Amino acid sequence: MIRSIHRNHDKIETRAGIAELPVEGGFLWIDVGQSDADTLAELRVRYNVDPQLAHTSVHEDEEYLYLFAEIVAMDERREPEFHKVTFVLGDRVLVTLHDTAEFTPLNRAMQRLARRPQQATDAKSLLRMILAGINDGTSQVIEAIAEALEQTADTIARLSNETGTDGRELGVSDLTETLLELNDSEELISNCLESQLALARVVRYLNGEVDPRKDPDLQGLVKELIADVNGVKEHAAFEHDKVRYLQNSVVGLLNIKQNQIVKVFTIITAVFLPPTLVATFYGMNFSVMPELSWKHGFAMSIVLTLVAALLPLIYIKRKGWLR
């Protein structure tokens, strides 16, 4: 998929394929996604853009500045997706190379460009608009993660009270499921942090391309974008710390519940060990057992067994080990 968006004076036009550069003023934005070798070869011949540098972190030649970044964004189904994008920035030409046919932030940038064409007068201001849309998309992903973490925190609070909505006690399996969800959230928020670091690098290089004497307004907007990118990055770092805190809480709660299970079995063993000892004695084949001839010998053995079970239980309760 390849499309061209070009500005000729105050008019924004979009067409499929590679368009011609406007004769006077304006810019040409060529958006390339999942294209074949022929399309990339045409791009090289007509505008001298080298597709082999698409995954290079930073590269600069006589005509273009190549900037690569892995970007996170919400798709149309409100699900986070990660894309590899290369921005090729020239004086009047901007080329975006990405690995999917539809990259949501670029579509939103086109909508914003159609609504506010005066904000993009050249390739640099257009790139600033695109990067601002990408930053807004990452912020939406982080906000969705924050909402999910709030729900997870409520689940952990319910687990700590040891009772579920159906009245049964919540056990290790419930905690394990919550911990797995937190692991997925940590991986996602870590990718968001990496995305913001890559985006911050692209914005920093864009700031270096802007001449403050010729275009002070654009540099002011780029500096605002740098602050916005850093703000979203700080938000992602905060949510990452929150995920780690919740993970530690679940692991601690998991250890407590496992210790409680071990304690229950230990108490059961301590309570039934003396009666087992009594039963062992009466199970021996002695030739002389006076209790067998007693009138209440069976009742006496039952009482002895109960006393042997109650004494450890009373001792354990007084020590407070049942709490």
N, C-alpha and C positions, 0 to 999 in steps of 0.2 A: 504494500500500500504506500503510495507516494502522492503528496498533494502540495500545492504551492499557494501561499498567501502573500500577496504583494500589495504594497501601498504606492499609489501613484497620486501624488499631491494629497488630497483629503479623501480619497476613495480607497476602500478596502475590497479586494477581489480575491476569490478562492477558486481554484481550478485543480483538476486532477493532472498528475504528471509534473514535469519540471518546466516551470514558466521562464520567460525571459526576464532579465533584470530591467526594471523601469529605466527609461532613458534619463530622466531628470528627477532627482530627489527620491524620497521614499525608501523602501526596503523590500527585500524578497526573503520570505521565510519558506524554506523547503523542509517539510516534515516527512521523514522516511521511516517506515516501520515494516519489518519482515520482508524486505525487498530482495529480489534475486540479483544475481551477479550482473546481468545486463543493465539493470537500473543503476546499480552502483558504478558500473563502468561509464555510463552516460553522465552521471554526476561528476566523475573524475574529469571527463573530457570537457564538459561545458563550463564547469566552475572550479576545476583543479582541486577538488576536495578528495582527500585520500581516505577511503573507507577502512584501510588496514590500520589506521590510527584510532579506530572507534573505541577500543577498550584501553587506550593509553590514558593514564591518570591525568597528566598535563603534557601538552606538546604545543610548540609554537614554531611556525615557519614564516615565510615572507608575507603570506596573505591572511592566514587564519590562526586562531587560537583554539586548540582542541581541549575540551574539558570533559572528563568522564565521571559519572556518579551513579551509584545504585540508590534508587529513590523508592520510598514507600508511599502508597496512595490508596485511597478508597476507590473501589470500582463502582459500577452502577448498582451492584447488589449490596453495597455497603460492607464489602469484605475487603480487608487489607491485602494488597498485592505489591510485589517488589519488581522493579523494572531496572534494567541497565540502559542508561541514557548517555549519549555523547552530544555535547553542544559544540558546534563548530561556528565560531564567531569571527565575522569579517567586518569590514567597514560598512557595507550595505547589505551583506548577505548573512543570514543565520540558517544553519542546517541543524536539525535535530534527528539523530539516529537512535532508534529504540528497538527493543526486541519483541514488541507486540504490535498487533494491528491497531489496537485502540489503547491509547494512553490517556486516562481520564484527565489528569492535570493539563495536558496540552489542549484537549477539547474545551476545558473550562477557560483556558487562556484565549482561545479563539472566540469564545462567546464574550469574554470581557473586552477583547479587542474590537469586536463588532459593536459593542455597547459604548465603549469609550475609546474611539480611535485616536483622539488627541493625546493620549498617554504614551503612544508608541510612534515616534517620528523617525527612528533609525533602528539599526540592528541591536544596539546596546540597550536602548530603552525597551525594545521588544523583549530582549532576554530578561531584563529586570522584571517585566510584567509576568513572564512565564515562571521565573523563580519564585516570585511572590505567590503565585497560584499553587506551586508545588509545596511551598512552606505552609500555606493554609491547609492543603490536603493532609500533610503530616500531622498538623495540629488536630485535625478531625480524628485521625487514627488514634492519637494519644488520648484524646477525650473519650473515645469509645473504650479504650483500655482502662481509663480511670473509672468509668461507670461499672465495668465488669469487676474491677478490684473492690469497689464498694459493695457489690453483691457478694463477692467472695468473703469480705470481712464480716458481713452479716452471717454468712454460713459458718464461719469459724466461731463466731460468738454463740451461735446455736449449738455447735458441736461442743463447746466448752461447758454448756449447761447440761449435756449428756442426754438430751431428749429431743427427738425429732417431731415433725408435725403429726406423725401417725401414732405418737405415744411410745414408740419403742426407743430403746437406748441406742444412740449412735456409736458405732464401733470403729475399728481400725480400717475397715473397707471404705467407710465414708470419708475418713481422713485421707486415705490414699488417693481417692478420686479427686479430692480438693487439691492435694499436693501436685497431682499431675496437671490440673488446670493452671495452677500457679507456675509450673515449669513452662507451660506453653506461653503464658503471659510474659514471663521473663525473657524468653527467646524473642518474642515479638517486640517488646520494648527495647531490647538490646539492638535489634535490627533498626528500630526507629532512631536510636542514638547514632548508629553508624550512618544512617541516611542523613541526619542533620549535620554530622561532621563533614560528609562529602558535599552537602549543599552549601555549608559555610565556606568550604574551599572554593567552590565555583563562584560564590558571591564575592569573595575576597579578590579573586582574579578579575572579575568584572569591574570591581572598584578600581583596580589598577589600570584598566583600559580606558576609564573615563577621564577626560581632561577637565580639571576643575575650572580652568580659565575660560574654556569655550562653552562648557555646559555645567555650570554650578548647580542648577536645579536638579539635573539627573544625578549628580553625585550626592546631593542631599537625600534623594529618594533611595539611592543605593545604601547609604549609611543607615537610613531607617530600616531597610531590609536586613542589613547585618544585625541590627538590634533585635528585630523580630525573629530571625533565625536563632540567635542566641537565646532568646526568651523561650522558644519552643524546645530548644535543646535542654535548657534548665528544667522545663516542665517534664520532659522525658526522663531526665536524671532523677527528679523527685519521685516519679512513678516507679522507676527502677528500684530506688531505695525502699519504697513502700512494698514492692513485690518481695524483696529480700526479707523485710521485716515479717510479712505474712508467712513466708516460707519457714522462717525460724519459729514463728508461733505455732504453725501446724506441726513441725517436727517436735517441738517441746510438748505439745498436746498429745501427739502420737506416743511419745515416750511415757508420758503420765498414764495414758490408757493401757499401754502394754504393761507397765509396772503394776497397775491395778489388777489386771488379769492374772499376773504372776502372784500377786498378793492373795487373791481369792483362792487360787489353787494351793498356795502354801498354807493358808488357814484351814482349808478343808483337809489337807494332809495332816496338819497338827492335831485337828479335832478327832480324826478317825484312826490315828495311829495307836493311842492307848486301847480303844475297844478292839482293834485288830490284835494287839498283844494279848488281851484277855481271851479272845476267841482262839488264839494260837495255843494257849495253855490248855484249854478245854478240848482242843482237837488232838492232843497227844494221847497215845495208847498206854497210859499207866495202868498197872494191875490194881492199884488201890486209889479210888477217887471217892472220898466220903460224900461229896455233894450229890452223887448219883442216888444214894440211899436216903437223903433228906427229903422231908415232905415238901418243903418249899425251896428246894435246891435250884429248880429252873428259874423261879422268880428272883432268887438271890443273884443268879448269874446275870439276869437281865438288868437288875438294879446296879450291879457292879459295872456292867458295860456302859450304862447311861452316866453313872458318876465319872467313869474314866473319860467319857466324851465331854461332859460339862466342865470339868475342872480346867482343861486347857482353854476352853472357850471363855470362861470367866476371867482367866489370867490375861488372855489376849485383849479382851474388852477393857479391863482395867488399865492396861498399858496404852490404850488408845489406838491400837493398830488397825481397828476396823474403820476408822475415819478416812 
